Amino acid sequence: MACACVALLFTTMSCDDDPGAENYYTAKGDMASTYLLNRPEQFSEFVEIINKSRIVNLDLLGTYGSYTVFAPTNDAIDAYLRGRGMTSIADLSVTDCDTIAATHIIEQSFFTTDFSDATLPTANMLDRYLTITCDSDTISGKVNIAYYINVDSKIIVPDDSVENGVVHTMNHVIAATSEMLPDL
């Protein structure tokens, strides 16, 4: 009789590895890719550079993970192109686009609360380290902290959270460096 009860117990129990739809995580906000795509008036030229790159692509920035994107504005890219004697992104080589795109992305999230006058501990996608410089900035009589990447590129809109990281809007294209961490 006891054996029959145990056998009945095992036949009525089953395992189900499906955690149920209520336990699935679905991103409802922007990923880094959609953040950039949804703001063409600000970032269409950076998106065009990413699309021309072989190292970085929007599919990568649309996946789960943790990214910091230092996104230069269209004005910043126009100024960069003029400084190189170019008129459009079509004038940039694929290698130029690889360098620009990979310089501006780190595969880890860094908010300004993580910054100090130092080098970020994680290399960008070009395998180079970015330096952070902090300074004061007075806007409308209010003193704010200004953050600069590799000395010249100022974060003008910090800490826009996305589902897979953070986007910082930049006023200049970040100058790529060839220095390694010990040299910095």
NORURTA-V297073 format. One record per run of one state. SS is the DSSP state (H for helix, E for strand, L for the rest). FROM is the first residue (numbers start at 1). LEN is the number of residues. Records with the same first field share a line. If there is no record, write none. Layout:
# NORURTA-V297073
SS: FROM-LEN + FROM-LEN
This chain:
# NORURTA-V297073
L: 1-1 + 13-8 + 24-8 + 38-2 + 53-7 + 63-4 + 73-1 + 84-5 + 92-2 + 104-1 + 107-5 + 115-3 + 120-4 + 125-6 + 140-2 + 150-3 + 163-2 + 171-14
H: 2-11 + 21-3 + 32-6 + 40-13 + 60-3 + 74-10 + 89-3 + 94-10 + 112-3
E: 67-6 + 105-2 + 118-2 + 124-1 + 131-9 + 142-8 + 153-10 + 165-6
